[in-house]
Amino acid sequence: MSGPPKKVPGTHGVDFLDLNEVPFDINEEPGILPPNYFTQLLDEAIDESPQPPVNTHAPVVNVEPAATNTYTGPFVAPTDTTSIAQDGNEDEASSQPNDPHVGMRYDTLEGAKEHYNAHAARKGFSVKVSSNRRSTITGEKQKQQFTCNKFRRPRKDDGGAELQVDVGPIPDSVSEDEVDIENAELASVVADLAAQGRKEKAPKKRKRENIVHTFCKAQMVVKLIDGRWEVIHFVPEHNHPLVHKPSLTKYLRSHQGMPKEEKEFVKNLHSTNLPAGKMMDIMSEFYGSELLVPYTTKAITNYCATLTREETKDGDLAKVVSYFVELKEEKDPDFYFRLKLDDEDRVENIFWVDGAARKAYAEAYHDCVSFDATYLTNKYRMPFAPFIGINKHGQSIMLGCGFVKQELATSYDWLFESFLIAMNGLAPDNIITDQDGAMAVSIGRMFPSSVHRNCRWHIMQNAQLKCGPTLGRNPGLAEDFNDCIDFSLSPEEFEAKWAMFVGKWPVVGGANSYFLTLYANRAKWVPCYFKHRFFPFMQSTQRSEGFNAILKRYTNPHKSILDFVKQYEKLQTHVLVKEGGNDYRTDCLELRPWSPFPVEEHAFKVYCRDIYLRFQNEFELIGRYNVLPFGCNFYKLEPNRGWCAKYGTRTYLVTANKEEGMYYCECSKMDMDGILCCHILKIFTHLGVDEIPERYILKRWTQGALSGYVPAAVAEQPDVMPPESQVQLRHANLNMGFTKLARIASRTDAATAIVNKHLRAAATEISHLNKSLKKKNLVSAVPSTSAPDQPTKPRDPAKTTTKGRTKVFEKLFGDSEIRFSSLLLVHRFAALHILGHVRWCDALVDQVVYLILRTKALEELCVEMAVGMF
C-alpha cells in the first residue's frame, strides 16, 4: 500500500522524491529531479536530449562511480565480477532471461544496472539513472531509481501526442543557453565576413533532433538491504511504442558502446589508418552481418576521435618529443632528433633519423641522395621533407626526414645543418631535387662539395605544358629535341646538336621561347653533364615521389604529427622487412641464368639479387650489337637492327685492355649506375673474359655493403606475438567460428539443446582450468626481496574483490571474470530461439569467447567441444 510521497525540502521550492518510501506512480509527481542518463559507458553521463532548465541551486544528486567492465549490447554478457544473485536456487543458472521483479536481489548496484539495462535491450527501450538516496551518516547510497528515457512530460507544442520512435543517430545534447551562444557566434562570424567584404559562406547551423517524451511510468527502484540490493518497486508497462527489431536497439543510448576486447581490436585497426567504414566492414565479417553489430559506424568514428584526443591531450609536439626520448633510451641509442622553436616556443622545424640509417649512410649510401618536399601529411600543413637513399638492392630507403614551417632557404639551411650534425659532417656526394629555388640556394650554402642535379621529369613536364602549342604546330620538333637531350654523350656534343637544332627550327630561338630558359639551365638537368656522376637508375626525383606516395597511404592529413611519426616508423620497419626478404632471396634462392656465359654466372654470385636482374637485363642486349675492331684496344659496336633500346641508333666506342683489366665505354653507364653496360659485356664475350674485374664490382651492390647492424632492442626481442595480441587474435578467430556454429544450431530445437548443453559444460570445465592455472601461477611465483623500480607513469591498481559473494557460487563458476558471463550465456541461447530471435542467436555466441580467451589450452578445449556437438 502506498500513499502520497514524502517530499524533501529543496532550495527555492524544488521538491524531491523521498526514496525512504516505496515509490508511487511517477505519473502523479511532476517535481522529481530529472534523472541522469545511464549509459553503457558508466564513467560518463551522456545526455540523450537537451536538458530542461534545472535550478542551479538544487542539491546535486551523485551517480554511482564507474565500473571498469561494462555491458556491451542487447545480448552481450557483461564481464563484471559483480553478478546477479537470483532469488531461489543460486547454484543453477536459469535457461530463460529473468525480468526484474520485486524481491530480486543483486550483489552490487552495478549488477542491478546491467540487469535492468539487459531487460531494456530485450524489450526495446533505453534506461536512465534517476534520483538516489544516501545515508545521512555514512554518505553511502541506500536507494537508486532507474527509469525509461521517455520519463519527462511531453512538450506543450506537440500536444501530448506520441510520435514514431526515432532510432536514428542521437545528436549531442546542448542546453538552451548553449544554443543561444552558438547562434551569437554564428551572427558574429557573418558580421565579420560582411565587414571584410568577403563572400565566404557562414558556417551552417547544426540541426538537432529531440526525443519525444511521453511521461513513461516504467521504472525500477532498488534498496540496500543486508548488504545486497533488492528490488522494492518495479513498473514494467510503457505508454509508448518500443523498438522490437534487435538490429535497432544499438541506436538507443544506454545500449551504445563497444566491448572492451573489440575496442582494443578497433584501436589496432585505427593505428593502421583504416577509415571507420572499413573497420565496420571487418567487424561485420566477425558478427556475420552489419545488422548484428551492436554499435554503429559513427560509434567507431567517435571512439577513434577519442583515441586521437587522448594521445595528444598534453600537446602534440610535447608527445612527439617524449616519444623520441623514449625511442632513444629504450630502443635505439643512436637515434637523433632536433627541433627549432620560435619566440613563442612554437615548433618551426623538426628533424629526426634512426641509428640504422645513420650507420648505413656513413658506410655506403652517402653517394647519392634524393630530396623533395610534400604536403598533405599532417593537420598543421607543414611540408614534409625526407632524405631518400638507395640501398644495396636498389631499393629506396629513408636516411632522415623533417618538417619545415615554410619552404624558405633559411628553413632548408636549418634542416641540412641538422642532417650534417646527425651524419657527423658527411655531406652527400650527389643530390637530386626539383627546381625549387630555395632548395638550390640552401644546397649551395650547406653542401658546397655536393653535385646538385634537377629533376629531368619535372623540367620536361613543364616544357610540355609551356611549349605544347609550338610542338603541335611543328611535327618533328619534339623528336629532334629529345634526341638532342637524351643521346648527347658530352657537353660538347650537346652544344653542337643544340646549334643544329636551333638552326633547323627558328621558332626555338624566339625572344619569348621557353627553349631558351631550358638551354640557360642546361648544366642542372641535361644528362650529359652528369655522365660521370653516380645517380643510379634515375634522372629524376622519382624515388622521393614514390616514397611520398606510399607514405600517404600510411598517414592522414587530418591527424597529428605524433601519428605521422608512428606511421613513418611503421613504414621504416616495412622497408627493413622487404630488405630482409631480398637478403633471403640473394643468399638462399637460385635463379636460372639467361645464358651459359661464365661472366653472367659470376655476376649472379657477387651481386645482390635485384642488382643481378638489372645486370641480366643489360646482358640480354649484347645480341643487338656487332663488334668491329677499330685499332689497338679499340672496338666499335654497331646496332645490327638499326636501333637498340635505351641506346638509340648510334655506334659506341669501347676501349679494352684485357691484360690490365681496363675497360671503358663512352656511354659511361658504369659511372652513372655502377654496373657494366651491354657494350663492355659484348666485348667480354668477344675476348673470352669469364669474370667481372674486381674494380668494376661496386661493394655497395653486394651483400657486404654494410657490416652487420641490429639494434639492441630488436636483437633482444623474441620473434613471437605479444600476449595481448594473441588474446585479440584468438577472440577474432573464435568469434567467427562460433558465429557459424550458432547459425547452424539455431535452426532446430534439438540443435539448440545440444549447444545449450555444451555451453554449460564448457563454462564449468573452463572455470576449473582457469582455477588450476591460477594455482600453478601462485606456486611458481617467487617473491622479490628488493623493491622493484618505480615506473615512469603509475599503473592502475588491480581490481578490488567485491564483497557479498556466496561460497557455493564461487565453487560452481570458479574464476571471477567468467562468473556472470557463464550464467547469462547458458540461458540466453535457448530463450532467444524460443522467442523467435534466430538472428540474435548468431550474436550471442560472440560472448562465449569471453570464457576462452586466456590460454591456448582453453582454445583447444573449445575446439574439442565444438567437434563433439556434431
GIKA-V137401 format. One record per backbone hydrogen bond with DSSP energy under -1.0 kcal/mol. NH is the residue of the N-H (numbers start at 0). CO is the residue of the C=O. If there is no record, write none. Layout:
BEGIN
NH;CO + NH;CO
END
This chain:
BEGIN
7;15 + 13;10 + 17;5 + 20;17 + 27;24 + 28;25 + 35;128 + 41;39 + 43;40 + 57;54 + 102;230 + 103;100 + 105;228 + 106;82 + 111;107 + 112;108 + 113;109 + 114;110 + 115;111 + 116;112 + 117;113 + 118;114 + 119;115 + 120;116 + 121;117 + 122;118 + 123;119 + 124;119 + 127;146 + 128;35 + 129;144 + 132;142 + 134;139 + 138;134 + 141;132 + 142;132 + 143;221 + 144;130 + 145;219 + 146;127 + 147;217 + 148;125 + 158;155 + 160;157 + 178;174 + 179;175 + 180;176 + 181;177 + 182;178 + 183;179 + 184;180 + 185;181 + 186;182 + 187;183 + 188;184 + 189;185 + 190;186 + 191;187 + 192;188 + 193;189 + 194;190 + 195;191 + 197;192 + 213;149 + 214;151 + 215;149 + 218;234 + 219;145 + 220;232 + 221;143 + 222;229 + 223;141 + 224;227 + 227;224 + 228;105 + 229;222 + 230;103 + 231;220 + 232;220 + 234;218 + 242;123 + 247;244 + 250;247 + 251;248 + 254;251 + 255;252 + 262;258 + 263;259 + 264;260 + 265;261 + 266;262 + 267;263 + 268;264 + 269;265 + 270;266 + 272;269 + 273;268 + 278;274 + 279;275 + 280;276 + 281;277 + 282;278 + 283;279 + 284;280 + 285;281 + 286;282 + 287;283 + 291;288 + 299;295 + 300;296 + 301;297 + 302;298 + 303;299 + 304;300 + 305;301 + 306;302 + 307;303 + 308;304 + 309;305 + 310;306 + 311;307 + 314;311 + 318;314 + 319;315 + 320;316 + 321;317 + 322;318 + 323;319 + 324;320 + 325;321 + 326;322 + 327;323 + 328;324 + 329;325 + 330;326 + 331;326 + 334;331 + 335;352 + 337;350 + 339;348 + 341;345 + 344;341 + 347;339 + 348;339 + 349;402 + 350;337 + 351;400 + 352;335 + 357;353 + 358;354 + 359;355 + 360;356 + 361;357 + 362;358 + 363;359 + 364;359 + 368;429 + 369;387 + 370;431 + 373;383 + 378;558 + 380;377 + 383;373 + 384;401 + 386;399 + 387;369 + 388;396 + 390;394 + 393;390 + 396;388 + 398;386 + 400;351 + 401;384 + 402;349 + 403;382 + 407;405 + 411;407 + 412;408 + 413;409 + 414;410 + 415;411 + 416;412 + 417;413 + 418;414 + 419;415 + 420;416 + 421;417 + 422;418 + 423;420 + 424;419 + 425;422 + 428;365 + 430;450 + 431;368 + 432;452 + 439;435 + 440;436 + 441;437 + 442;438 + 443;439 + 444;440 + 445;441 + 446;442 + 449;446 + 450;428 + 452;430 + 453;523 + 454;432 + 455;538 + 458;454 + 459;455 + 460;456 + 461;457 + 462;458 + 463;459 + 464;460 + 465;461 + 466;462 + 470;466 + 471;467 + 472;468 + 476;473 + 479;475 + 480;476 + 481;477 + 482;478 + 483;479 + 484;480 + 485;481 + 486;482 + 493;489 + 494;490 + 495;491 + 496;492 + 497;493 + 498;494 + 499;495 + 500;496 + 501;497 + 502;498 + 503;499 + 504;500 + 507;504 + 509;506 + 512;509 + 517;513 + 518;514 + 519;515 + 520;516 + 521;518 + 523;520 + 524;521 + 525;521 + 528;525 + 529;526 + 532;529 + 534;532 + 537;534 + 544;540 + 545;541 + 546;542 + 547;543 + 548;544 + 549;545 + 550;546 + 551;547 + 552;549 + 553;550 + 554;550 + 558;555 + 563;559 + 564;560 + 565;561 + 566;562 + 567;563 + 568;564 + 569;565 + 570;566 + 571;567 + 572;568 + 573;569 + 574;570 + 575;571 + 576;572 + 577;573 + 578;574 + 579;575 + 580;576 + 581;577 + 582;578 + 583;579 + 584;580 + 585;581 + 586;582 + 587;583 + 588;584 + 600;596 + 601;597 + 602;598 + 603;599 + 604;600 + 605;601 + 606;602 + 607;700 + 611;607 + 612;608 + 613;609 + 614;610 + 615;611 + 616;612 + 617;613 + 618;614 + 619;615 + 620;617 + 621;618 + 623;620 + 624;621 + 625;637 + 627;635 + 629;633 + 633;630 + 634;653 + 635;627 + 636;651 + 637;625 + 639;623 + 643;647 + 646;643 + 647;643 + 651;636 + 653;634 + 654;663 + 655;632 + 656;661 + 660;656 + 661;656 + 663;654 + 665;652 + 667;664 + 671;667 + 672;668 + 680;676 + 681;677 + 682;678 + 683;679 + 684;680 + 685;681 + 686;682 + 687;683 + 688;683 + 695;692 + 696;693 + 700;697 + 701;698 + 704;701 + 712;330 + 714;710 + 715;711 + 719;717 + 725;721 + 726;722 + 727;723 + 728;724 + 729;725 + 730;726 + 731;727 + 732;728 + 733;729 + 734;730 + 735;731 + 736;732 + 737;733 + 738;734 + 739;735 + 740;736 + 741;737 + 742;738 + 743;739 + 744;740 + 745;741 + 746;743 + 751;747 + 752;748 + 753;749 + 754;750 + 755;751 + 756;752 + 757;753 + 758;754 + 759;755 + 760;756 + 761;757 + 762;758 + 763;759 + 764;760 + 765;761 + 766;762 + 767;763 + 768;764 + 769;765 + 770;766 + 771;767 + 772;768 + 773;769 + 774;770 + 775;771 + 776;772 + 777;773 + 778;774 + 779;775 + 780;776 + 809;805 + 810;806 + 811;807 + 812;808 + 813;809 + 817;814 + 821;817 + 822;818 + 823;819 + 824;820 + 825;821 + 826;822 + 827;823 + 830;826 + 831;827 + 832;828 + 833;829 + 834;830 + 836;831 + 837;835 + 843;839 + 844;840 + 845;842 + 846;843 + 848;845 + 849;846 + 850;847 + 851;848 + 858;854 + 859;855 + 860;856 + 861;857 + 862;858 + 863;859 + 864;860 + 865;861 + 866;862 + 867;863 + 868;864 + 869;866
END
